[in-house]
Amino acid sequence: MKKLVNIILIVLMVFASGCGGGGGATGESFDELLALGQKYLLEGNYEEASIAFTAAIKIDLKRVEAYIGRGDAYTELKEYDKAADDYEMVISLDLTKGDLYRNRIKALRNGGEYQDNEGNRYDVYGKHTKYEKNKDGYYIWEYYDNGNPYKGTQYNINETIEFYEIFESDKDGYLIKGTQYNADGTITGYYINEYSSNHEHSRVTRYNTDGTIAFQSEYR
């Protein structure tokens, strides 16, 4: 019943704006429908969100925000091809969005996951992971869709977690801090990376949990 009421509300908004009768929709009506779609998206009402974003798109075909919102709604509804279509439209309207959506589109077209030739795996939300084998087992990097790492996990040869790290980056994308945890979530220490004025790695300092320095290395 609630879903039906929401859909009727969207239809009424479209007709009130003049969109339904072919007469003079305003920029404000687009913004209202966009805000409504975003509200439904946050509430988890993905079908209603897709309808609201579609109505906004009919008012203005060149505003990327509505395509992004509808693509996000379609992703949650597991309508992956429709989501990929919307993200492709986003890139066509704004080429600067390409790095954010290209691998996400490939994951959507591939049914949920895409892996490139370098071992990077991407999911339908744009997040990706990288697998690195080492002498103790393997390490999994996890990245935000802007390319910055946010977590790394070390697994032993029996595929159980040895430890994990949470990373923090600065506004330019440089890794400045990593906090290390045991598998049970206990903090074991952290390290701080420092960079020169031309962004070259100059020093890393490892700290114990009490704030004392465990070791320090400088790069020249």
Residue pairs with C-beta under 8 A, 6 or more apart in sequence:
3 45
3 47
3 48
6 40
6 45
6 48
7 48
7 51
9 36
10 33
10 36
10 48
10 51
10 52
10 55
11 20
13 29
13 32
13 33
13 36
13 55
14 20
14 33
14 55
14 58
15 21
16 29
17 25
17 26
17 29
17 32
17 33
17 59
18 24
18 25
18 26
18 29
19 25
19 29
19 55
19 58
19 59
25 59
27 60
29 59
30 56
30 59
30 60
30 63
30 66
33 52
33 53
33 55
33 56
33 59
33 66
34 52
34 53
34 56
34 63
34 65
34 66
34 69
36 52
37 49
37 50
37 52
37 53
37 56
37 66
37 69
37 70
37 73
38 49
38 69
40 46
40 48
40 49
40 52
40 73
41 49
41 69
41 72
41 73
41 76
44 76
46 73
46 74
46 76
46 77
47 73
47 77
49 69
49 70
49 72
49 73
50 70
50 73
50 74
50 77
53 66
53 67
53 69
53 70
53 73
54 70
56 63
56 66
57 63
57 66
57 67
57 70
60 66
62 93
64 89
64 90
64 93
64 94
64 97
67 86
67 87
67 89
67 90
67 93
68 86
68 87
68 90
70 86
71 82
71 83
71 84
71 86
71 87
71 90
72 83
74 80
74 82
74 83
74 86
75 83
75 108
75 124
75 125
80 108
80 109
80 111
80 112
80 124
81 108
81 109
83 108
83 124
84 105
84 108
84 109
87 101
87 104
87 105
87 108
88 101
88 105
90 97
90 101
91 97
91 98
91 101
91 102
99 147
100 126
100 145
100 146
101 126
103 114
103 116
103 120
103 122
103 126
103 128
104 122
104 123
104 124
104 125
104 126
104 145
106 114
106 122
107 113
107 114
107 122
107 123
107 124
108 124
112 123
112 124
113 121
113 122
113 123
113 124
114 121
114 122
115 121
115 122
116 122
118 130
119 130
119 131
119 132
120 128
120 129
120 130
121 128
121 129
121 130
121 131
122 128
125 145
126 145
127 142
127 143
127 144
127 145
128 142
128 143
128 145
129 140
129 141
129 142
129 143
130 140
130 141
130 143
131 138
131 139
131 140
132 138
132 139
132 140
132 141
134 154
136 154
136 156
136 157
136 162
137 154
137 155
137 156
137 157
137 158
137 159
137 162
138 154
138 155
139 152
139 153
139 154
139 155
140 152
140 153
140 155
141 149
141 151
141 152
142 149
142 150
142 151
142 152
142 153
143 149
143 150
144 150
146 173
147 173
148 167
148 169
148 173
148 175
149 167
149 169
149 175
150 166
150 167
151 164
151 165
151 166
151 167
152 164
152 165
152 167
152 178
153 161
153 163
153 164
153 165
154 161
154 162
154 163
154 164
155 161
155 162
156 162
160 183
161 183
162 183
163 180
163 181
163 182
163 183
163 188
164 180
164 181
164 183
165 178
165 179
165 180
165 181
166 178
166 179
166 181
167 175
167 177
167 178
168 175
168 176
168 177
168 178
169 175
169 176
170 176
172 199
174 193
174 195
174 199
175 193
176 192
176 193
177 190
177 191
177 192
177 193
178 190
178 191
178 193
179 187
179 189
179 190
180 187
180 188
180 189
180 190
180 191
181 187
181 188
182 188
187 209
188 209
189 206
189 207
189 208
189 209
189 214
190 206
190 207
191 204
191 205
191 206
191 207
192 204
192 205
192 207
193 201
193 203
193 204
194 201
194 202
194 203
194 204
194 205
195 201
195 202
196 202
200 219
201 219
202 218
202 219
203 216
203 217
203 218
203 219
204 216
204 217
204 219
205 213
205 215
205 216
206 213
206 214
206 215
206 216
207 213
207 214
208 214
